[in-house]
Amino acid sequence: MPLGVPKVFFLIPGEKEPDFHEL
């Protein structure tokens, strides 16, 4: 788990690799 990744992504089921470009 990268420290730069918000914990919110881990709360979303199925989102193992969140796209930072989608932010």
C-alpha positions in Angstrom: 0.0 0.0 0.0 1.6 3.2 -1.2 1.6 5.9 1.5 0.6 8.4 -1.1 -2.7 6.7 -1.7 -5.7 8.0 0.3 -7.4 5.5 2.6 -10.7 6.3 0.8 -9.6 4.1 -2.2 -9.2 1.2 0.1 -12.7 1.6 1.3 -14.0 1.2 -2.3 -14.5 -2.5 -3.1 -13.0 -3.5 -6.5 -10.8 -0.5 -6.7 -7.4 -2.2 -6.2 -5.6 0.1 -8.6 -7.2 3.6 -8.5 -6.4 6.0 -11.3 -4.9 9.2 -10.0 -5.8 10.8 -13.3 -9.4 10.3 -12.4 -8.9 12.7 -9.5 
